[in-house]
């Protein structure tokens, strides 16, 4: 038998074995997901150790006025969403750490505010796709250590770091991103004393505690088998991603402000890391970032770990300033 025929036969056998190993678990848990329609190899997706909705998303969260909130420490990180004409809203990381997705509606606009602790990735999306409003949940799966979301309408799977559908009916669809930024609670309430802050969800979780103690000082990411970033950058070093460009946070902290590639990125001290000490409020100061364009408008960006940027943008540009 010719070597090529043998190789093809072996490849087919291995593929069949792989699908046989994967399909019963996924098909049984996800009977409404179209696994034949996808943009990624299923072998790249692995369990994060929890079942679907084992990390429960939040729907229709309650809010308080900033002046009424007494539980948050001044350095605690919050995600700020400020849609034009609407009262700014703060989503505390102490809640997003345990829920990862908040399905909200702001001024009639359905939004999803998301946070993947394993990638330090905080992004917000418009939940409207093709005339439908989607509601997102946590699939329990990871790809490149990043949260794989799913929508409850089609049970398609979505990559949180990119906002792209990767498996199912919505594979290949891109969600519209909404500018948000992560800042300290002190920073938010100083700028928006009458702003709104998400109230504590009605769930039994140790809010304010960090279940990933010391993670952002670890040598390797959790459940990640990909390449390390280039240029000697540590895998869990933070970078500011704008499109397919990444600025090391260390460089920004030294400079204070950098204007490059059509954006101005500013750094200020005062925000605690959510992935350092057991109490989020006691995390070391990693600073906070704001990204604006030439007209002073907020720009969609992410402050993520370097390994995740390299995994999802392998041809991306590293803005090292040298």
C-alpha positions as CSV (number, residue, x, y, z in Angstrom):
1,X,0.0,0.0,0.0
2,X,1.3,3.4,-0.9
3,X,2.6,5.6,2.0
4,X,0.1,8.4,1.1
5,X,-2.8,6.1,1.3
6,X,-1.7,4.7,4.6
7,X,-1.2,8.3,6.0
8,X,-4.7,9.4,4.8
9,X,-6.2,6.3,6.3
10,X,-4.5,6.9,9.6
11,X,-5.6,10.5,9.6
12,X,-9.2,9.5,8.9
13,X,-9.1,7.0,11.7
14,X,-7.7,9.6,14.2
15,X,-10.2,12.2,13.1
16,X,-13.1,9.7,13.6
17,X,-11.7,8.8,17.0
18,X,-11.4,12.4,17.9
19,X,-15.0,13.2,16.9
20,X,-16.3,10.1,18.6
21,X,-14.6,11.3,21.8
22,X,-15.9,14.8,21.5
23,X,-19.4,14.4,20.1
24,X,-21.2,12.4,22.8
25,X,-20.3,14.9,25.5
26,X,-21.1,18.0,23.4
27,X,-24.1,16.6,21.5
28,X,-25.7,15.4,24.7
29,X,-25.2,18.7,26.5
30,X,-25.8,20.9,23.4
31,X,-28.5,19.1,21.3
32,X,-29.5,22.4,19.6
33,X,-26.0,23.5,18.5
34,X,-25.0,22.9,14.9
35,X,-21.5,21.5,15.3
36,X,-21.1,21.1,11.5
37,X,-21.1,24.9,11.1
38,X,-18.0,26.3,12.7
39,X,-15.0,28.5,12.0
40,X,-12.5,26.8,14.4
41,X,-11.3,23.3,15.0
42,X,-13.3,21.7,17.8
43,X,-10.0,20.3,19.2
44,X,-9.1,23.9,20.2
45,X,-12.0,24.0,22.6
46,X,-11.7,22.4,26.0
47,X,-13.7,22.3,29.2
48,X,-13.0,24.9,31.8
49,X,-14.1,22.5,34.5
50,X,-17.7,23.8,34.9
51,X,-20.8,22.8,33.0
52,X,-23.0,25.1,31.0
53,X,-24.2,27.9,33.2
54,X,-22.1,26.6,36.1
55,X,-20.9,30.2,36.1
56,X,-24.3,31.9,35.9
57,X,-24.7,35.1,33.8
58,X,-26.7,38.0,35.2
59,X,-29.9,39.1,33.5
60,X,-31.6,42.5,34.1
61,X,-29.3,43.7,36.9
62,X,-30.4,46.1,39.6
63,X,-28.5,49.4,40.1
64,X,-27.9,51.9,42.8
65,X,-26.8,55.5,42.7
66,X,-23.1,55.8,43.2
67,X,-23.7,57.8,46.3
68,X,-25.7,54.9,47.8
69,X,-22.9,52.2,47.3
70,X,-21.0,51.4,50.5
71,X,-19.5,48.0,49.8
72,X,-16.8,48.9,47.3
73,X,-13.3,49.9,48.2
74,X,-11.9,52.9,46.4
75,X,-9.3,51.0,44.4
76,X,-11.6,48.2,43.3
77,X,-11.9,47.9,39.6
78,X,-15.2,48.5,37.8
79,X,-16.1,48.4,34.2
80,X,-17.6,51.7,33.0
81,X,-20.2,52.0,30.2
82,X,-21.2,55.5,29.2
83,X,-23.6,55.5,26.2
84,X,-24.3,58.9,24.7
85,X,-27.3,60.5,26.5
86,X,-27.5,57.8,29.2
87,X,-26.4,57.9,32.8
88,X,-22.9,56.2,33.1
89,X,-23.0,52.7,34.6
90,X,-20.3,50.9,36.6
91,X,-20.2,47.1,36.7
92,X,-17.9,46.0,39.6
93,X,-15.3,43.3,38.8
94,X,-16.2,41.8,42.2
95,X,-19.4,40.6,40.5
96,X,-18.1,40.0,37.0
97,X,-15.4,37.7,38.4
98,X,-18.2,35.3,39.5
99,X,-20.7,35.8,36.7
100,X,-18.5,36.8,33.7
101,X,-21.5,38.1,31.6
102,X,-24.1,40.7,32.4
103,X,-27.1,41.0,30.0
104,X,-28.4,44.5,30.4
105,X,-30.4,47.1,28.5
106,X,-29.3,50.7,28.5
107,X,-31.5,53.4,26.9
108,X,-33.3,50.7,25.0
109,X,-30.0,49.2,23.7
110,X,-29.4,45.5,24.6
111,X,-25.8,45.1,25.8
112,X,-23.6,42.3,27.2
113,X,-20.8,43.4,29.5
114,X,-18.3,40.6,29.8
115,X,-15.1,39.7,31.7
116,X,-12.9,36.7,31.3
117,X,-10.6,36.5,34.4
118,X,-8.3,34.0,32.7
119,X,-7.4,36.5,30.0
120,X,-8.2,39.7,32.0
121,X,-10.4,40.6,29.1
122,X,-13.3,43.0,29.6
123,X,-15.5,43.8,26.6
124,X,-19.0,45.0,25.9
125,X,-21.2,44.0,22.9
126,X,-24.5,45.0,21.4
127,X,-26.8,42.0,21.7
128,X,-28.7,42.7,18.5
129,X,-27.9,40.4,15.6
130,X,-29.9,40.2,12.4
131,X,-33.1,41.6,13.9
132,X,-32.9,39.3,17.0
133,X,-31.9,40.2,20.5
134,X,-29.6,37.5,21.9
135,X,-29.0,36.6,25.6
136,X,-25.6,35.3,26.4
137,X,-24.5,32.7,28.9
138,X,-21.3,30.9,30.0
139,X,-20.7,27.7,28.1
140,X,-18.2,26.3,30.6
141,X,-15.7,25.9,27.7
142,X,-12.5,27.7,26.9
143,X,-10.4,28.4,23.8
144,X,-6.9,29.7,24.3
145,X,-7.9,30.0,27.9
146,X,-10.6,32.5,26.9
147,X,-14.3,32.4,27.8
148,X,-16.5,30.7,25.2
149,X,-20.0,32.3,25.5
150,X,-23.2,31.0,24.0
151,X,-26.5,32.6,23.1
152,X,-29.7,31.1,24.4
153,X,-31.6,31.8,21.1
154,X,-29.5,29.6,18.8
155,X,-27.1,27.9,21.2
156,X,-24.2,29.1,19.0
157,X,-20.8,29.5,20.7
158,X,-19.0,32.8,20.7
159,X,-15.4,33.8,21.5
160,X,-15.4,36.5,24.2
161,X,-12.0,38.0,23.3
162,X,-13.0,38.7,19.7
163,X,-16.8,38.9,19.8
164,X,-17.0,36.3,16.9
165,X,-19.4,33.4,16.6
166,X,-17.2,30.2,16.3
167,X,-19.6,27.3,16.4
168,X,-23.3,26.9,15.3
169,X,-25.7,29.0,13.3
170,X,-24.0,32.2,14.2
171,X,-20.5,31.0,13.2
172,X,-18.7,33.8,11.4
173,X,-20.9,36.5,12.7
174,X,-19.2,39.4,14.5
175,X,-20.9,41.2,17.4
176,X,-20.7,45.0,17.5
177,X,-18.3,46.2,20.2
178,X,-19.2,49.1,22.5
179,X,-16.4,51.2,24.1
180,X,-16.0,50.5,27.8
181,X,-13.0,51.0,30.2
182,X,-11.9,49.6,33.5
183,X,-11.2,52.1,36.2
184,X,-11.2,52.3,40.0
185,X,-14.4,52.8,42.0
186,X,-12.9,56.1,43.3
187,X,-12.3,57.3,39.7
188,X,-15.9,56.4,38.6
189,X,-17.7,58.0,41.5
190,X,-15.6,61.1,41.4
191,X,-16.4,61.6,37.7
192,X,-20.0,60.5,38.0
193,X,-21.4,61.1,41.6
194,X,-24.9,60.5,40.3
195,X,-23.9,57.6,38.1
196,X,-25.3,54.1,38.5
197,X,-23.5,51.1,39.9
198,X,-24.6,47.5,39.5
199,X,-26.1,46.1,42.8
200,X,-25.0,42.9,44.3
201,X,-26.6,39.9,42.5
202,X,-28.9,37.6,44.4
203,X,-26.6,34.7,44.4
204,X,-24.5,32.9,46.9
205,X,-21.0,33.9,46.0
206,X,-18.1,35.4,48.0
207,X,-18.2,38.7,46.3
208,X,-15.0,40.7,46.8
209,X,-12.9,37.6,46.9
210,X,-10.5,36.6,44.1
211,X,-10.7,32.9,43.2
212,X,-7.5,33.2,41.1
213,X,-5.1,34.3,43.8
214,X,-1.7,35.2,42.3
215,X,-2.8,34.4,38.7
216,X,-1.4,37.5,37.1
217,X,2.0,36.7,38.5
218,X,2.0,33.1,37.3
219,X,4.5,31.7,34.8
220,X,1.9,30.1,32.6
221,X,-1.8,30.7,31.8
222,X,-4.5,28.2,32.9
223,X,-5.4,25.5,30.3
224,X,-3.4,27.1,27.5
225,X,-1.1,25.2,25.2
226,X,-0.2,27.9,22.7
227,X,2.9,29.8,22.0
228,X,4.4,32.4,24.3
229,X,4.3,36.0,23.1
230,X,7.3,37.2,21.1
231,X,10.0,39.8,22.2
232,X,10.5,38.2,25.6
233,X,7.2,39.5,26.9
234,X,5.8,37.5,29.8
235,X,2.6,35.5,28.9
236,X,0.7,37.2,31.8
237,X,1.9,40.7,31.2
238,X,-0.9,43.1,30.5
239,X,-1.2,44.8,27.1
240,X,-3.6,47.3,25.8
241,X,-5.2,46.0,22.6
242,X,-6.7,48.4,20.0
243,X,-7.7,46.4,16.9
244,X,-4.7,44.2,16.0
245,X,-2.1,46.3,17.9
246,X,-0.9,45.8,21.4
247,X,0.9,48.3,23.7
248,X,2.6,46.8,26.8
249,X,1.1,48.2,29.9
250,X,4.6,48.6,31.4
251,X,5.5,51.0,28.6
252,X,2.4,53.0,29.1
253,X,2.9,53.2,32.9
254,X,6.4,54.6,32.3
255,X,5.3,57.2,29.7
256,X,2.0,58.2,31.3
257,X,0.5,58.9,27.8
258,X,1.3,57.8,24.3
259,X,-0.2,59.0,21.0
260,X,0.4,56.5,18.2
261,X,-1.5,54.9,15.3
262,X,-4.4,57.4,15.6
263,X,-5.1,56.9,19.3
264,X,-4.0,58.5,22.5
265,X,-3.6,56.0,25.4
266,X,-3.3,57.5,28.9
267,X,-2.3,55.6,32.1
268,X,-3.1,56.7,35.7
269,X,-2.4,55.0,39.0
270,X,-5.0,53.9,41.5
271,X,-6.7,50.7,40.3
272,X,-6.1,47.4,42.0
273,X,-5.5,44.1,40.1
274,X,-8.4,41.8,40.4
275,X,-6.2,38.8,40.0
276,X,-3.5,39.3,42.6
277,X,-4.5,38.9,46.3
278,X,-7.3,37.0,47.9
279,X,-9.2,40.3,48.5
280,X,-9.7,42.1,45.2
281,X,-9.6,45.5,47.0
282,X,-6.0,44.7,48.3
283,X,-4.6,43.8,44.9
284,X,-1.5,45.7,43.8
285,X,-1.9,48.9,41.8
286,X,-1.8,48.1,38.1
287,X,-3.2,51.5,37.0
288,X,-6.0,52.3,34.7
289,X,-6.2,53.0,31.0
290,X,-8.3,55.3,28.8
291,X,-8.1,55.2,24.9
292,X,-9.4,58.0,22.8
293,X,-9.2,59.0,19.1
294,X,-8.1,62.4,17.7
295,X,-11.5,63.9,18.5
296,X,-11.4,62.8,22.1
297,X,-13.9,60.0,21.7
298,X,-13.5,56.7,23.6
299,X,-12.2,53.9,21.5
300,X,-13.0,50.2,21.7
301,X,-10.0,48.5,23.4
302,X,-9.1,45.8,25.8
303,X,-6.5,45.4,28.6
304,X,-5.7,41.7,28.2
305,X,-2.8,39.3,28.9
306,X,-0.1,39.1,26.3
307,X,-0.6,35.4,25.6
308,X,-4.2,36.0,24.7
309,X,-3.3,38.8,22.3
310,X,-0.8,36.6,20.6
311,X,-3.2,33.6,20.5
312,X,-6.0,35.5,18.8
313,X,-3.9,38.0,16.8
314,X,-0.8,36.0,15.9
315,X,0.1,38.5,13.2
316,X,-0.7,41.5,15.3
317,X,1.7,44.4,15.8
318,X,3.5,44.9,19.1
319,X,3.9,48.6,19.9
320,X,7.1,48.5,21.7
321,X,8.4,52.0,21.0
322,X,11.8,50.9,19.7
